[in-house]
Amino acid sequence: MIDIHCHILPGIDDGPPDIRESIEMAQIAYDDGIRHIIATPHFSADHYTHRQRVRDKVDELQNQLHLHNIDVTIYAGHEVRLENADFIKEHTLSENFFYLGAACKFILLEQVWEGYCKETPEIVESFLKRGIRPIIPHPERHFFFRDHPQLLVNLIDQGCLTQVSVDSLLGKNSEEARSFSHWLIENDYMHVIATDAHNVRRKPNLSEGFRIVTEIAGEERADEIRWRLEQIIMS
């Protein structure tokens, strides 16, 4: 399995504090059936993590996993917060953050928690024009998407993908998030799932997500998600 959203790098944002816990997380992921992880530290106003530091941490962790015989491949990525249009434009032009996938055709583009960014459609359009497809992480956790689903549907119609977090499907992020995440699956508004794991408690648990997707929408939908995840990491 492939996890495209995981805060597994040590001491870099609000993920594991040290390399020991990063290794433990990788072992949990391996035992769950995960073989590929895109490390996605936050790139935001309060978590500015430069590309080189991410690359160094990825190399450090990959070396440790090799030493511990944990067969999980780590890739460099970012979870880019949509602070505002100027923030995105500045750091896009400076190439300060990582996209997802080998060909950089996807970006994990997170909303701020306080409220929906009204500049989102124009920012999405700017990426789409360059052949980069935004993926909206954990929309089920944002109150404005739950209260006004059409905001999310409009972004999907524009070309965005959505990524639901497994903990939301399990009810660990609130009953509201659980209910909306299931609604997204039922209405085919959920395109991929990921763990958004941060530590050994908020752990990699992708198999549980696929179990729930299969229960709600069937094995064919689960296979579609697996195919999309492969396209993201390979593209």
N, C-alpha and C positions, 0 to 999 in steps of 0.2 A: 504493500500500500504506500501511498504518497501523501505526505502532510505538507501543504503549501503555506501554512501559517502557524509558526511555533517560535516561542521566545526561549530558545534553548542555549543561547550563548551566555557564558558566565560573566557576571559583573558588568553588564553593558547597559541594561535599563532596569525594568522591574521583573526580570527573569531570575534565574538561579544566581545566587551570590558568588558561587565559586565553581571551579572546574569539576570538583567532586560531584556536585549535584547535577551538573550538565551530563556527566557520564551516567549517573543513575537514571536520568530522564531518557537518555538514549537506549539504555538497557530495557527500560519499561516499554519504550516505543518498539524496539526489536521484538520483545516478547509478545507484543500486541499484533505483530505482523507488518509493521512499518519498516520500509527499507530505504526510503528517500525522504529527507526533511529539508524544506527551505527555511532557513533561520531568518526570521523577520523581526528584528528589533524595531522599536518605535523610531520614526523620524518625525519629530514634531517640535513645537516651540520649547517644550520642557524636556524633551529627550532628543537632542541633536546628536546623532551617532554617525560620524563620517564614514564613507565607504571604506577607507583604508583600515580603520579600526575594526570594522565588521569583517573584512577580508582576513586580517590577522587573527581574529578570534575564531573564525571558521577553520583556518589552517591549524590553529592550536587544538581545537576540539577534534578535528578529523584525525590528527596525529595520535591523540590520546585514545580515540576509539579503535584505531588500528592496534595500539599497544594492548588494549583490553579485549581484542578479538570480538568487537561488536560491529557487525557488518551493516552499518547504516551510513549512507552517504549524506553529507551536509552541504547545502548550497547557500550562497549569500543572497539575501533579499532584504527588503525593508517593508514595514507597515507605515505608509506615508499618511500623515494626518492632514486633512484638508482644512488647514487653519484659515486660509483665505486665498483668493486668486493670486495676490502678489507673492505670498509665501511659496506657492507651488511654482509660479513662473520663475522666481529667483533661483530656486534650488534645481529646477529642471534645466535651466540654461547653464548653471554651474556644474551640472552632473554630480550632485552631492549624494544622491541616494541610488539604491539598486532597484531595478525592475525585477520581475519574476521570469525565470526561464532563460535558457541559453541564448535565445535571440532577442530577449528583452521586449517581448510583445504583450506583456501583461503588467499591470501595476496594482498593488494592494492599496486601495485609496479609502482611508477611514474618515468618517465624519467626526467632528468634535462632539462631545457629550452634551453640551449646553443647549444645542438647538441646530436645526438643519441649516446648512450653508446654502444660501440662495444663489451663490455663484457656481454651484455644483454643475448644472447642465452645461455652462460655457466651458468649464474646466474639462469636463468629460469630452466635450466636442473637440477640444484642442488635442487631447490624447488620441482620440479616434482618428483624427485627420492624419496623424503620424503613424497610424497602424498599431497603436498601443491600446489594449482593451482594459479598462478599469474593472477591477473586482472589488465589490463592496463587502468588507468583512463584517460579520455579525450584525446585520441590519435588525435582527430580532431583539437586540439589546438596546436599541435606540427608541426612546419613547415617541419621537416624532414620526418614525416609520410605522410604529404600532398604531398610533392615533390617526395617522393619515397615510394608509397604505398606497394611495395613488402616487405619492411622492416617489416611492420606490418603484412602482410599476412604470412610471414615466421614465425613470433612469434605465430600467430593463429594456423598455421599448426603444430607448435611445441607443442601446448597445452594450450596457453594462452587464456583468455577471454578478451573482450574489454568492456569498460564502457563509453558510450557517455553521455555528460552532457546536461541537458535540455536547458540551456541558449544557447548552441551551436545550437541546433535544432531550436531555436527561432530567431537566428541571432544576439544575444546579444554579442557574443564573436568574431565577425568579419564575413564578408560574406564568406571568405575562409573556416572558421570553419563550418559555416552553410552548405555550399555546400558539403564539405567532409563528414560531419556527415550524410547528406541525402544519399550520395553515399554509405557509410558504411551500412546503412539500406537496400538500394536497392540491394546490393550485398551480403547480409547476413553475413557481417563482424562485425556487432554490436550485442553483446550478452545481455547486460543489460543497463539500463539507471539509472541515479542518478542525484540529484540536485547540488551537490558540492556547496551548499548554505553556505554563510559566514556571513550574517547579514540580516536585514529586507528589505534591498534593493536588494541584491543578495540572494533572498529568496527561501525557499522550494516551488517548483512548479511542482511536479512530474506528476500531472494529465495532464498538458499541454504536457509533453513529451509523455505520452501514447496516447494522442489525435493525435499527429503528426505521431507517429509510426503506428497507426491504419490507418491514411489517406494514408501513403506511402505503407505499407506492409500488411495491413489487421488485423482483430481482432485475427486471429490465431497466428500471430507473436507476437502481444501484450501479448497474453496469455502465450506464450513460455517464454517471458521475466519475467512475473509475477512468473511463475514456477521456473525459475532459481534464482530469488531473494529469493524465499522461501527456495530453497535448500542451498543457501549461508548462510542465517541467521540461519537455523536449523541444518546444517551439523557441 
